[in-house]
Amino acid sequence: MEVLQKAEIELLAQMLGDTQTTKKKLALESGISRQHIGLVAKGKRSLSLKSFCDLADAFGCSATELMEKLETLMKDELQRRQMQVAAEKSKGLNYVHKSYLGRSVRKNPNQK
């Protein structure tokens, strides 16, 4: 899943939780269909600029404030992905290192 989509999912979940708003109420206040909000929440659709601004109004904040939150979530997601790649790389290096050590130990069976 793309970084933007994951961030939009998280942003929507956070904002709904923070404002204690339901998707139905959000749909009424923003003018965005409940179905579209549901698809965004599942990562199957993205928000247009107009929808993003409508959501900001419905949540009672500016589009700039909402965009800052989205940007922070995107940075967090990118960091998580980088850490995951580094961990996978480290596992591979550890495997190679252990394999190499295992061979050197086998060459001398008297050494423990």
C-alpha positions in Angstrom: 0.0 0.0 0.0 1.3 3.4 -0.8 2.6 5.8 1.8 -0.1 8.4 1.0 -2.9 5.9 1.3 -1.7 4.5 4.6 -1.3 8.1 5.9 -4.9 9.0 4.8 -6.3 5.9 6.5 -4.5 6.8 9.7 -5.4 10.5 9.5 -9.1 9.7 9.0 -9.0 7.2 11.9 -7.3 9.7 14.2 -9.6 12.6 13.3 -12.7 10.5 13.7 -11.5 9.4 17.1 -10.3 12.8 18.2 -13.6 14.5 17.3 -15.7 11.5 18.3 -17.5 11.7 14.9 -19.0 8.9 13.0 -18.5 8.4 9.3 -22.2 9.1 8.7 -22.0 12.4 10.6 -18.8 13.3 8.8 -20.4 12.6 5.4 -23.3 14.9 6.3 -21.0 17.7 7.5 -18.5 17.5 4.7 -20.8 16.7 1.7 -18.7 13.7 0.9 -20.6 10.4 0.5 -20.4 7.9 3.3 -19.4 5.3 0.7 -16.4 7.4 -0.4 -15.3 8.0 3.1 -15.5 4.3 3.7 -13.4 3.6 0.7 -10.8 6.1 1.8 -10.8 4.5 5.2 -10.0 1.1 3.6 -7.3 2.5 1.3 -9.2 1.8 -1.8 -9.6 5.5 -2.8 -7.7 8.7 -2.2 -8.9 12.1 -1.3 -9.1 14.8 -3.9 -8.0 18.3 -3.0 -11.6 19.5 -2.7 -12.6 16.5 -0.5 -9.5 17.1 1.7 -10.6 20.8 2.2 -14.2 19.7 2.9 -12.9 17.2 5.5 -10.8 20.0 7.1 -13.9 22.2 7.4 -16.0 19.3 8.8 -13.3 18.6 11.4 -13.1 22.3 12.3 -9.6 22.9 11.2 -7.8 24.5 8.3 -6.7 22.5 5.3 -3.1 23.5 6.2 -3.5 22.0 9.7 -4.9 18.8 8.3 -2.1 18.7 5.7 0.5 19.1 8.4 -1.0 16.1 10.2 -1.0 14.1 7.0 2.6 15.0 6.3 3.7 13.9 9.8 1.9 10.5 9.3 3.6 10.1 5.9 7.0 10.8 7.4 6.2 8.2 10.2 5.2 5.6 7.6 8.4 6.3 5.6 10.5 5.8 8.7 8.7 2.6 9.5 9.5 1.3 6.1 13.1 2.3 6.2 13.5 0.6 9.6 11.8 -2.5 8.2 14.2 -2.6 5.2 17.2 -2.1 7.5 16.0 -4.9 9.8 15.6 -7.3 6.8 19.0 -6.3 5.5 20.5 -6.9 9.0 18.9 -10.4 9.1 20.5 -11.2 5.8 23.9 -10.0 6.9 23.6 -11.9 10.2 22.7 -15.1 8.2 25.7 -14.7 6.0 27.9 -13.9 9.0 26.7 -17.0 10.9 27.1 -19.2 7.8 30.7 -17.9 7.4 31.5 -18.5 11.1 29.9 -21.9 11.0 32.2 -23.0 8.1 35.3 -21.8 9.9 34.3 -23.7 13.1 33.7 -26.9 11.1 37.1 -26.8 9.5 38.7 -27.4 12.9 36.6 -30.1 14.7 38.8 -30.1 17.9 38.0 -26.4 18.6 34.8 -25.7 20.6 
